Structure formats: C-alpha cells, structure tokens
C-alpha cells in the first residue's frame, strides 16, 4: 500500500520524503519492524516510541510517523511524517492499512468493570450456535470461528487488533464480539474501528493505579459510548448508578436491562442451585447453566444484544439454555467428599461481593463458605483492604494468599489486605503465602455441603513472579487436592 493511502484518515502536520512510497506493514514495536514497514512512534505509559526510531530504521523501516518535529538531520532514505498525536493516529492508520475490516463485519464492544468476558464470549458462542461465522477478542483468548489465537491483553494494540479483525473478515466472519478495556479506550487502541453496538456492564473500583481517579476511569468507559455512531445500539445496565451516565451523550439507540427496576429487558431468578438457574426473562421461563444474580445481568445484556442484532426472543432463549459458563467464571468442581469448589476470576471488591453473594444464596446457611483470595502486585493498592473486608464479611473462613505478585513481595501484598480487617474479621482469616498450600488447606477445612471459592485467577494458567510466568492452574490444584483427575 502507498504511504499516502495509509494516511488518508489522519491530518498530516509536516512531511519529509516520498509519500507515494510503498509500505509493507505497520508497527509500533521497533523490535518487530521489518524492511518496508511504517513505524509509528507512540508515547506510551512505559516508554516513548520516538526513542526507538533509530532502531526501527536499522531494522528496515521505510517510513516513520511521529508527533514531534521532524529532525533536520533525518535520513533521506526514510520518509518522515508528523501528526498531532501518534496515539490517536495509529488506530486510523492500521484500520486503513488492513482494509477497514469493521466495514465487512458487525463488531459489538463490551465495556465495564466486571462481566465483559462472560458477555462477549456468550455472544460469540450464541451466534456460532445460530450458524454464523464469528470472531472473539477477549481476556481469555481470541478466536476466529473456533480457531484459538492466544491473548496477551484484554484489548490488543491497534495494529494487532486490526490485523486480527482483517483475518476474521477474510475468513468470512459476519460478527465479532470484543471486550473493550478502559486502558484500550483511553489509549485509543480501538480508534478507527466502527461498532454496530456497545454494551455497558457495571462500574466499580478498578485500575486506579492507571486512571488515578474514579471519575477518569468512568470517563474512559463513557468515551466508548460517546463514539458510537448513529444507527448503532447502546445497551446499558439500569441497575448500575453509572448506567445512564454512560449513554447520556451517545448517538446510538439506547436500550436498558435490569433485575430490579423497569427496563427494556427484565430478568429474575425463579430457582437456583450450584448447577444453574431457572430464570424469567421478559415473561418467558428459561433454564441456564449459569449461577448468580450478576450472571442474570450478564445474560440480559446478551439477550438484548441478540435482539438488537435481529434475533427473536424465542430463538435467543432456546440457544441461551444450551450454553456453558466461560472458563474461569463461576466454574464448579465437585469433590467426592460432598463439598464443592468454585473457580472465579473475581479480582475486585465488587466481583468478590457478586460471587460470594451468589454462593451464599445457594448455600443458605446449610454449609460453610471458605474463600481463598489474594491481590495482584504492582496494581491498584487501594482495593486490597477492601477485597479482604468483602471476603471476610461474606465467608465463614478466609485464606489470604498470593495472586500474581509480579515484582512485589507476596507478604507485603497480604499485609496490605490484612490491614483492612477489624479484630472480629481477623478471627476467621489466616494467611498462607503459597497459593498451592492455601488451596490444599481450604479443602482440608471443608466438610460436606461446604463451598470453597478460589478467586482471582480464573482462566489464567500461570502465576507471575518477578517478571516470570510460572505454570499454575487453580483448576488443576483443586482437582489434585480433591483427589480427582
């Protein structure tokens, strides 16, 4: 593609060199640049891409996109292009280079603190069950119509994302469902993409290490809905106090869902067990294999999106009844000794509340709730004591342990969590640094009828310690402790 064609959606401030030269790729990582690429120098949170321009040129970059003035001694062999903001431009350039893939398929984005993975994945599985070819961009894994492509981030960088969406379009996908993290929205990783719909789940404390204030975090999510075009749909959670704030400036058609108040899509639990629920959705009964009020909300969002995408209520509920929970989201494992364990990705105070509330509603005092949880290192420290408090308030016993300590000392993270507890709460809490030992201890404490919640890692098959990812899978450790394969 000619460089000038790749730049069609951006405003050029200055240029030096041939804008008609051919470029063979787009890259924001100088280490991955190959001969003929356009290197986009982005000022990121960790590093400034402008510092790596010499490396990109050494690797064979044909052109460089910058947001700083073009240096007077820039080599004649490389075309330099200056724009106001490369972070804003990279998504638009990548979209153009990869043939504007979202004009060839229907892309739905899901944003919020909790529930993104469940909603996006259930929609993907549902539309495949309807017979459509679909793509999925999620925390757990990316998929192109059943073919797995490992995921490193909730939302990939703009170049990787557009390349992935282009593959989906080339392979005949009609729909794509994508988690949109607050980081991705704020860093404009989804810039240049066209969404036919957006879904808001909920908003609770998370990622304040990055956003600094809750208002900044909320505004990052809201920006997604502000950007939806006329003709798109925006489905929002009427039970969340920020639900209507999200859509107050959108051009999209707004629909609401609720388990508690008047809404376009209404649902309630009729019966529930550790295996699933009988729900009433808009006056129709449906059995599902999901558990918990929070999952009723998730399924209402899925139901609403399916209707907005043209499916009938009857067909949507029929398929919904056949689908399974997402890997690492309220997954039940039964012990031969008569108790159960739940593996869940819950890693925020609100997520712990949701999962523990669901467990307590099922147990109803007939068994004990034993929670194993920790908090990630080098992330929002303010939520650590809150997570310990919520676990202690809703459990009979709590074992605080390691999650992904990253570059922090595990005991320091545990101490931050313990600092949030009063004397009464401390009576039911113990700390065990080794996560494997913590899970094993929980199973030794459990009696028939009890439920163990192992929270925080869900689908992740690793623990990240001092920059190294070591294999660790909560499912595997629970089964070993249960003595089952």
Secondary structure, 3 states (H helix, E strand, C coil): CEHHHHCCCCCCCEEECCCCCECCEEECCHHHCCCCEEEECCECCCCEHHHHHHHHHHHCCCEEEECCCCCCCCCCCCEEEECCCHHHHHHHHHHHHCCCHHHCCEEEEEECCCCHHHHHHHHHHHHHHCCCCEEEECCCEEEECCEEEECCCCCCCHHHHHHHHHHHHHCCCCEEEEECCHHHHHCCCCCCCCCCEEEECCCCCCCHHHHCCHHHHHHHHHHHHHCCCCCCEEEEECCCCCHHHHCCCCCCEEEEEECCCCCCEEEEEEEEECCEEEEEECCEEEEECCCCHHHHHHHHHHHHHHHHCCCCHHHHHHHHCCCCCCCCCCEEEECCCCCEEEEECCCCHHHHHHHHHHHHHHHCCCCCEEEEECCCCCCCCHHHHHHHHHHHHCCCEEEECCCCCECCCHHHHHHHHHCCCCHHHHCCEEECCCHHHHHHHHHHHCCCCCEEEEECCCCCCEEEECCEEEECCHHHHHHHHHCCC
